[in-house]
Amino acid sequence: MQVSENGVLAVGTKCFSIPVRVYYEDTDAGGIVYHATYLRFLERARTDWLRHVGFHHQRLANEFGVQFVVQSLQINFRKPARLDELLEATVGIESLGYCRVVFRQSIERDGETLTRATVSAACLELGTSRPVAMPMALRDCLQRAEGA
């Protein structure tokens, strides 16, 4: 496990993924997935991954008084996805700070990367919306989940 001088933890390369079917509502008039739809697919993967490691959004709010919000997003569209295709939305941690986590994500079809994204999410205190250190239980869990 490596920690940089600014306290950011470099973590492993393991990924979590979920299947995503492309429905009519996800596409434009030509049957190609609309660009904003990819953001929903990526969000679903992060939400399901968080649930998978035991810290669903309601638990974070009720037990720890925190929430995650997207701070920044970088996305690269490489190839289009189309109506009725079965895709895979992946999520892994690129870096883990005290109050921020940077996710690396992708949308894939049969092992081919269609879209890549880097999503930075900040941990905020409910009510004040101020950045706050993520709960230690969550931080420890994220480190274990990603093989750090």
C-alpha positions as YAML, in Angstrom:
chain: A
units: angstrom
residues:
- id: 1
  name: MET
  ca: [0.00, 0.00, 0.00]
- id: 2
  name: GLN
  ca: [1.40, 3.38, -1.02]
- id: 3
  name: VAL
  ca: [0.41, 6.72, 0.45]
- id: 4
  name: SER
  ca: [1.61, 9.90, -1.23]
- id: 5
  name: GLU
  ca: [2.72, 12.98, 0.68]
- id: 6
  name: ASN
  ca: [-0.74, 14.55, 0.25]
- id: 7
  name: GLY
  ca: [-2.38, 11.58, 2.01]
- id: 8
  name: VAL
  ca: [-3.87, 9.98, -1.11]
- id: 9
  name: LEU
  ca: [-3.79, 6.22, -1.05]
- id: 10
  name: ALA
  ca: [-2.94, 4.37, -4.26]
- id: 11
  name: VAL
  ca: [-5.11, 1.26, -4.41]
- id: 12
  name: GLY
  ca: [-5.36, -1.96, -6.36]
- id: 13
  name: THR
  ca: [-6.67, -2.69, -9.81]
- id: 14
  name: LYS
  ca: [-9.58, -5.02, -9.06]
- id: 15
  name: CYS
  ca: [-12.89, -4.04, -10.64]
- id: 16
  name: PHE
  ca: [-16.53, -4.64, -9.88]
- id: 17
  name: SER
  ca: [-19.04, -4.83, -12.72]
- id: 18
  name: ILE
  ca: [-22.75, -5.04, -13.39]
- id: 19
  name: PRO
  ca: [-24.65, -6.01, -16.54]
- id: 20
  name: VAL
  ca: [-26.61, -3.23, -18.24]
- id: 21
  name: ARG
  ca: [-29.14, -3.87, -21.00]
- id: 22
  name: VAL
  ca: [-29.71, -1.01, -23.47]
- id: 23
  name: TYR
  ca: [-33.41, -0.18, -23.68]
- id: 24
  name: TYR
  ca: [-35.26, 1.98, -26.18]
- id: 25
  name: GLU
  ca: [-35.44, 4.82, -23.66]
- id: 26
  name: ASP
  ca: [-31.61, 4.83, -23.47]
- id: 27
  name: THR
  ca: [-31.14, 5.61, -27.15]
- id: 28
  name: ASP
  ca: [-31.50, 8.44, -29.62]
- id: 29
  name: ALA
  ca: [-33.61, 8.28, -32.78]
- id: 30
  name: GLY
  ca: [-30.94, 6.17, -34.49]
- id: 31
  name: GLY
  ca: [-30.86, 3.48, -31.81]
- id: 32
  name: ILE
  ca: [-27.48, 4.60, -30.43]
- id: 33
  name: VAL
  ca: [-27.07, 5.12, -26.68]
- id: 34
  name: TYR
  ca: [-27.51, 8.81, -25.88]
- id: 35
  name: HIS
  ca: [-24.39, 10.34, -24.30]
- id: 36
  name: ALA
  ca: [-26.05, 11.27, -20.96]
- id: 37
  name: THR
  ca: [-27.27, 7.69, -20.56]
- id: 38
  name: TYR
  ca: [-23.70, 6.51, -20.02]
- id: 39
  name: LEU
  ca: [-23.61, 8.65, -16.85]
- id: 40
  name: ARG
  ca: [-26.62, 6.75, -15.50]
- id: 41
  name: PHE
  ca: [-24.96, 3.41, -16.30]
- id: 42
  name: LEU
  ca: [-21.79, 4.52, -14.47]
- id: 43
  name: GLU
  ca: [-23.82, 5.76, -11.49]
- id: 44
  name: ARG
  ca: [-25.63, 2.42, -11.23]
- id: 45
  name: ALA
  ca: [-22.31, 0.59, -11.16]
- id: 46
  name: ARG
  ca: [-20.94, 2.82, -8.38]
- id: 47
  name: THR
  ca: [-24.16, 2.46, -6.37]
- id: 48
  name: ASP
  ca: [-24.24, -1.33, -6.73]
- id: 49
  name: TRP
  ca: [-20.53, -1.55, -5.92]
- id: 50
  name: LEU
  ca: [-21.05, 0.49, -2.75]
- id: 51
  name: ARG
  ca: [-23.93, -1.81, -1.80]
- id: 52
  name: HIS
  ca: [-21.71, -4.83, -2.59]
- id: 53
  name: VAL
  ca: [-19.07, -3.66, -0.10]
- id: 54
  name: GLY
  ca: [-21.76, -3.09, 2.56]
- id: 55
  name: PHE
  ca: [-22.18, 0.69, 2.55]
- id: 56
  name: HIS
  ca: [-25.34, 1.51, 0.59]
- id: 57
  name: HIS
  ca: [-26.36, 5.18, 0.44]
- id: 58
  name: GLN
  ca: [-29.01, 4.91, 3.16]
- id: 59
  name: ARG
  ca: [-26.53, 3.36, 5.59]
- id: 60
  name: LEU
  ca: [-24.05, 6.17, 4.93]
- id: 61
  name: ALA
  ca: [-26.74, 8.76, 5.59]
- id: 62
  name: ASN
  ca: [-28.40, 7.11, 8.60]
- id: 63
  name: GLU
  ca: [-25.40, 5.64, 10.39]
- id: 64
  name: PHE
  ca: [-22.62, 8.08, 9.51]
- id: 65
  name: GLY
  ca: [-24.41, 11.28, 8.45]
- id: 66
  name: VAL
  ca: [-22.54, 11.53, 5.14]
- id: 67
  name: GLN
  ca: [-23.20, 11.33, 1.44]
- id: 68
  name: PHE
  ca: [-21.06, 11.18, -1.69]
- id: 69
  name: VAL
  ca: [-21.47, 13.71, -4.48]
- id: 70
  name: VAL
  ca: [-19.75, 13.79, -7.84]
- id: 71
  name: GLN
  ca: [-17.15, 16.53, -7.79]
- id: 72
  name: SER
  ca: [-15.76, 16.07, -11.28]
- id: 73
  name: LEU
  ca: [-16.14, 13.75, -14.23]
- id: 74
  name: GLN
  ca: [-14.00, 13.04, -17.25]
- id: 75
  name: ILE
  ca: [-15.47, 10.77, -19.93]
- id: 76
  name: ASN
  ca: [-14.13, 9.46, -23.21]
- id: 77
  name: PHE
  ca: [-16.55, 7.99, -25.74]
- id: 78
  name: ARG
  ca: [-14.70, 5.50, -27.95]
- id: 79
  name: LYS
  ca: [-17.41, 3.47, -29.70]
- id: 80
  name: PRO
  ca: [-21.20, 3.58, -29.62]
- id: 81
  name: ALA
  ca: [-23.49, 1.15, -27.85]
- id: 82
  name: ARG
  ca: [-26.79, 0.27, -29.47]
- id: 83
  name: LEU
  ca: [-30.34, -0.74, -28.67]
- id: 84
  name: ASP
  ca: [-30.76, -4.21, -27.06]
- id: 85
  name: GLU
  ca: [-27.04, -4.75, -26.45]
- id: 86
  name: LEU
  ca: [-25.89, -6.23, -23.18]
- id: 87
  name: LEU
  ca: [-23.12, -4.09, -21.72]
- id: 88
  name: GLU
  ca: [-20.94, -4.29, -18.64]
- id: 89
  name: ALA
  ca: [-20.43, -1.23, -16.43]
- id: 90
  name: THR
  ca: [-17.26, -1.48, -14.35]
- id: 91
  name: VAL
  ca: [-15.97, 0.43, -11.36]
- id: 92
  name: GLY
  ca: [-12.68, 0.44, -9.51]
- id: 93
  name: ILE
  ca: [-10.83, 2.86, -7.28]
- id: 94
  name: GLU
  ca: [-8.02, 4.92, -8.78]
- id: 95
  name: SER
  ca: [-7.19, 6.77, -5.57]
- id: 96
  name: LEU
  ca: [-8.60, 7.13, -2.10]
- id: 97
  name: GLY
  ca: [-8.13, 10.29, -0.04]
- id: 98
  name: TYR
  ca: [-9.52, 11.29, 3.33]
- id: 99
  name: CYS
  ca: [-12.68, 12.87, 1.96]
- id: 100
  name: ARG
  ca: [-12.49, 12.02, -1.73]
- id: 101
  name: VAL
  ca: [-12.43, 8.89, -3.85]
- id: 102
  name: VAL
  ca: [-11.53, 8.80, -7.52]
- id: 103
  name: PHE
  ca: [-13.17, 6.00, -9.49]
- id: 104
  name: ARG
  ca: [-12.04, 4.59, -12.82]
- id: 105
  name: GLN
  ca: [-14.95, 3.25, -14.76]
- id: 106
  name: SER
  ca: [-15.79, 1.82, -18.14]
- id: 107
  name: ILE
  ca: [-18.66, 0.60, -20.25]
- id: 108
  name: GLU
  ca: [-17.76, -2.54, -22.17]
- id: 109
  name: ARG
  ca: [-19.34, -4.84, -24.72]
- id: 110
  name: ASP
  ca: [-17.94, -8.37, -24.99]
- id: 111
  name: GLY
  ca: [-14.64, -7.24, -23.47]
- id: 112
  name: GLU
  ca: [-14.29, -4.22, -25.77]
- id: 113
  name: THR
  ca: [-14.16, -0.82, -24.05]
- id: 114
  name: LEU
  ca: [-16.77, 1.57, -25.42]
- id: 115
  name: THR
  ca: [-16.46, 4.33, -22.83]
- id: 116
  name: ARG
  ca: [-13.95, 5.23, -20.12]
- id: 117
  name: ALA
  ca: [-14.53, 7.62, -17.27]
- id: 118
  name: THR
  ca: [-12.78, 9.01, -14.24]
- id: 119
  name: VAL
  ca: [-15.19, 10.14, -11.55]
- id: 120
  name: SER
  ca: [-14.15, 12.07, -8.45]
- id: 121
  name: ALA
  ca: [-16.63, 11.92, -5.57]
- id: 122
  name: ALA
  ca: [-16.41, 13.92, -2.36]
- id: 123
  name: CYS
  ca: [-17.70, 12.81, 1.03]
- id: 124
  name: LEU
  ca: [-19.97, 15.51, 2.45]
- id: 125
  name: GLU
  ca: [-21.62, 15.92, 5.82]
- id: 126
  name: LEU
  ca: [-25.40, 15.80, 5.56]
- id: 127
  name: GLY
  ca: [-27.07, 19.08, 6.38]
- id: 128
  name: THR
  ca: [-24.00, 21.29, 5.95]
- id: 129
  name: SER
  ca: [-22.76, 19.88, 2.62]
- id: 130
  name: ARG
  ca: [-19.21, 20.48, 3.82]
- id: 131
  name: PRO
  ca: [-16.40, 18.08, 2.93]
- id: 132
  name: VAL
  ca: [-15.71, 15.67, 5.73]
- id: 133
  name: ALA
  ca: [-13.36, 12.73, 6.23]
- id: 134
  name: MET
  ca: [-15.08, 9.54, 5.18]
- id: 135
  name: PRO
  ca: [-15.91, 7.19, 8.05]
- id: 136
  name: MET
  ca: [-12.95, 5.00, 8.96]
- id: 137
  name: ALA
  ca: [-15.09, 1.86, 8.66]
- id: 138
  name: LEU
  ca: [-15.86, 2.79, 5.06]
- id: 139
  name: ARG
  ca: [-12.27, 3.74, 4.24]
- id: 140
  name: ASP
  ca: [-11.00, 0.43, 5.65]
- id: 141
  name: CYS
  ca: [-13.64, -1.47, 3.70]
- id: 142
  name: LEU
  ca: [-12.73, 0.31, 0.45]
- id: 143
  name: GLN
  ca: [-9.08, -0.53, 0.94]
- id: 144
  name: ARG
  ca: [-9.90, -4.21, 1.50]
- id: 145
  name: ALA
  ca: [-12.42, -4.35, -1.35]
- id: 146
  name: GLU
  ca: [-9.89, -3.08, -3.87]
- id: 147
  name: GLY
  ca: [-7.03, -5.26, -2.67]
- id: 148
  name: ALA
  ca: [-4.89, -2.40, -1.36]
...
